[in-house]
Amino acid sequence: MTNTHLKDLKGIVTGLFLENELMSKHTSYGVGGPVKAFIIPKDRLDLINILKFSNNHSIETHFIGSGSNILFSDNEIDGIVISPLKSLRNFSISNNTIIAESGVMLGKMVKESIKNELTGLESLIGVPGTLGGALSMNAGAYGSEISNHLISVKMMSMDGKIKGYAKNQLKFSYRNSNFKSNEFILEAKFVLESDSIENIKARSKENSSSRKENQPLRYRSAGSVFKNSSQYTAGYLIDNAGLKGLKSGDAQISTKHANFIINHGKAKATDILKLIKIIKQKVFDKYKILLELEIKTLGFKPNDIEKINV
Ligand SMILES: Cc1cc2nc3c(=O)[nH]c(=O)nc-3n(C[C@H](O)[C@H](O)[C@H](O)COP(=O)(O)OP(=O)(O)OC[C@H]3O[C@@H](n4cnc5c(N)ncnc54)[C@H](O)[C@@H]3O)c2cc1C
């Protein structure tokens, strides 16, 4: 990305534009090197202009929500990162229908649905992140996934046009979706079912307590690092490979939940990556199971992540 492109782009953005911004400031891991610009568009018009500009000038463009499921590399990314956080957050509930923009926090959606005696989202209580990130990841917990009650999604393509997708035009599976990486998730519509507030609150309380009991919530992390295999949970495999508590720099495999890697403060992406590689190798050696990452990675070379000696 040339300096001229950076300057011209800065000139058209009406929202937040942070030059040479460290992604460590925008991820729950607290890890990540600089990007040429981190941008939070002010509104849809701002987003249209940013996407068109970056499309016309072939600028490397990435989308994130609150960065609670991403490991950014320590290296510079020669492009821009766009987030709707604290900006695109229109939200409405009418009867059983919720319409929310991608910058709405999942926690708000859960709280509002409970308040309105609607069931379907309460098991996601405590999952950090935005609606956009949750849809992209098909976030889920305690047997329920964000896509379960989804009706439709609006996306913005790089030419600034808005496209609508009904749920049956999309594919969701365990922590996975098939949204195109060059389309920005703008808004989604859900229809939930009614239930008594006592029932809904009881379920959300149970899930919330279980989360507090089993997860290292006092530390910075990105939640579960690996997907569960079809036979065993990733946490079980990592624990039984004797890896709980293993450290690399300021990164550590949590002693509370083996599928969490925590940052004690000064961890680098390379520290976390080292633990990821050790986990993959040791679990493979012991169980012949190749764990697949649940977290997304950005700014690495393919070999940085995939290469283990199998
Ligand atoms: C303590 C902790 C507990 C967690 N527990 C759970 C859990 O129980 N279940 C679970 O599923 N996850 C869990 N997570 C992971 C994470 O919170 C979820 O995946 C969350 O939905 C990610 O949202 P985000 O906004 O932070 O997305 P990000 O991490 O910012 O992004 C995730 C992905 O979504 C894409 N994306 C984000 N926004 C957009 C957009 N507007 N348009 C297009 N693409 C977009 C990004 O490119 C990236 O690929 C946990 C994380 C932590 C830190």
Ligand as a Chemical Component Dictionary entry (heavy atoms), coordinates in Angstrom:
data_LIG
# 
_chem_comp.id                   LIG 
_chem_comp.type                 NON-POLYMER 
_chem_comp.pdbx_formal_charge   0 
_chem_comp.three_letter_code    LIG 
# 
loop_
_chem_comp_atom.comp_id 
_chem_comp_atom.atom_id 
_chem_comp_atom.alt_atom_id 
_chem_comp_atom.type_symbol 
_chem_comp_atom.charge 
_chem_comp_atom.model_Cartn_x 
_chem_comp_atom.model_Cartn_y 
_chem_comp_atom.model_Cartn_z 
_chem_comp_atom.pdbx_ordinal 
LIG C1  C1  C 0 -12.892 -15.770 27.090 1  
LIG C2  C2  C 0 -13.438 -16.150 25.731 2  
LIG C3  C3  C 0 -14.458 -17.103 25.655 3  
LIG C4  C4  C 0 -14.965 -17.488 24.420 4  
LIG N1  N1  N 0 -15.976 -18.412 24.375 5  
LIG C5  C5  C 0 -16.489 -18.775 23.187 6  
LIG C6  C6  C 0 -17.570 -19.733 23.116 7  
LIG O1  O1  O 0 -18.048 -20.234 24.108 8  
LIG N2  N2  N 0 -18.034 -20.058 21.892 9  
LIG C7  C7  C 0 -17.549 -19.506 20.753 10 
LIG O2  O2  O 0 -18.044 -19.829 19.668 11 
LIG N3  N3  N 0 -16.533 -18.607 20.788 12 
LIG C8  C8  C 0 -15.999 -18.228 21.967 13 
LIG N4  N4  N 0 -14.972 -17.302 21.999 14 
LIG C9  C9  C 0 -14.406 -16.797 20.734 15 
LIG C10 C10 C 0 -15.026 -15.475 20.219 16 
LIG O3  O3  O 0 -15.453 -14.681 21.298 17 
LIG C11 C11 C 0 -16.177 -15.697 19.268 18 
LIG O4  O4  O 0 -15.780 -16.444 18.145 19 
LIG C12 C12 C 0 -16.762 -14.347 18.780 20 
LIG O5  O5  O 0 -17.978 -14.595 18.133 21 
LIG C13 C13 C 0 -15.832 -13.581 17.854 22 
LIG O6  O6  O 0 -16.371 -12.288 17.655 23 
LIG P1  P1  P 0 -15.425 -11.034 17.311 24 
LIG O7  O7  O 0 -16.295 -9.882  17.011 25 
LIG O8  O8  O 0 -14.428 -10.833 18.380 26 
LIG O9  O9  O 0 -14.770 -11.583 15.976 27 
LIG P2  P2  P 0 -13.245 -11.427 15.519 28 
LIG O10 O10 O 0 -12.391 -12.276 16.401 29 
LIG O11 O11 O 0 -12.891 -10.013 15.391 30 
LIG O12 O12 O 0 -13.325 -12.095 14.074 31 
LIG C14 C14 C 0 -13.609 -13.466 13.918 32 
LIG C15 C15 C 0 -13.785 -13.766 12.422 33 
LIG O13 O13 O 0 -14.939 -13.080 11.959 34 
LIG C16 C16 C 0 -14.614 -12.257 10.838 35 
LIG N5  N5  N 0 -15.435 -11.044 10.953 36 
LIG C17 C17 C 0 -15.649 -10.319 12.086 37 
LIG N6  N6  N 0 -16.496 -9.309  11.825 38 
LIG C18 C18 C 0 -16.792 -9.359  10.505 39 
LIG C19 C19 C 0 -17.607 -8.577  9.635  40 
LIG N7  N7  N 0 -18.327 -7.527  10.056 41 
LIG N8  N8  N 0 -17.686 -8.935  8.329  42 
LIG C20 C20 C 0 -16.981 -10.009 7.866  43 
LIG N9  N9  N 0 -16.205 -10.780 8.641  44 
LIG C21 C21 C 0 -16.109 -10.476 9.956  45 
LIG C22 C22 C 0 -13.115 -11.980 10.962 46 
LIG O14 O14 O 0 -12.545 -11.734 9.698  47 
LIG C23 C23 C 0 -12.626 -13.301 11.558 48 
LIG O15 O15 O 0 -12.407 -14.247 10.550 49 
LIG C24 C24 C 0 -14.439 -16.915 23.232 50 
LIG C25 C25 C 0 -13.416 -15.949 23.319 51 
LIG C26 C26 C 0 -12.919 -15.577 24.557 52 
LIG C27 C27 C 0 -11.844 -14.534 24.623 53 
# 
loop_
_chem_comp_bond.comp_id 
_chem_comp_bond.atom_id_1 
_chem_comp_bond.atom_id_2 
_chem_comp_bond.value_order 
_chem_comp_bond.pdbx_ordinal 
LIG C1  C2  SING 1  
LIG C2  C3  SING 2  
LIG C2  C26 DOUB 3  
LIG C3  C4  DOUB 4  
LIG C4  N1  SING 5  
LIG C4  C24 SING 6  
LIG N1  C5  DOUB 7  
LIG C5  C6  SING 8  
LIG C5  C8  SING 9  
LIG C6  O1  DOUB 10 
LIG C6  N2  SING 11 
LIG N2  C7  SING 12 
LIG C7  O2  DOUB 13 
LIG C7  N3  SING 14 
LIG N3  C8  DOUB 15 
LIG C8  N4  SING 16 
LIG N4  C9  SING 17 
LIG N4  C24 SING 18 
LIG C9  C10 SING 19 
LIG C10 O3  SING 20 
LIG C10 C11 SING 21 
LIG C11 O4  SING 22 
LIG C11 C12 SING 23 
LIG C12 O5  SING 24 
LIG C12 C13 SING 25 
LIG C13 O6  SING 26 
LIG O6  P1  SING 27 
LIG P1  O7  DOUB 28 
LIG P1  O8  SING 29 
LIG P1  O9  SING 30 
LIG O9  P2  SING 31 
LIG P2  O10 DOUB 32 
LIG P2  O11 SING 33 
LIG P2  O12 SING 34 
LIG O12 C14 SING 35 
LIG C14 C15 SING 36 
LIG C15 O13 SING 37 
LIG C15 C23 SING 38 
LIG O13 C16 SING 39 
LIG C16 N5  SING 40 
LIG C16 C22 SING 41 
LIG N5  C17 SING 42 
LIG N5  C21 SING 43 
LIG C17 N6  DOUB 44 
LIG N6  C18 SING 45 
LIG C18 C19 SING 46 
LIG C18 C21 DOUB 47 
LIG C19 N7  SING 48 
LIG C19 N8  DOUB 49 
LIG N8  C20 SING 50 
LIG C20 N9  DOUB 51 
LIG N9  C21 SING 52 
LIG C22 O14 SING 53 
LIG C22 C23 SING 54 
LIG C23 O15 SING 55 
LIG C24 C25 DOUB 56 
LIG C25 C26 SING 57 
LIG C26 C27 SING 58 
# 
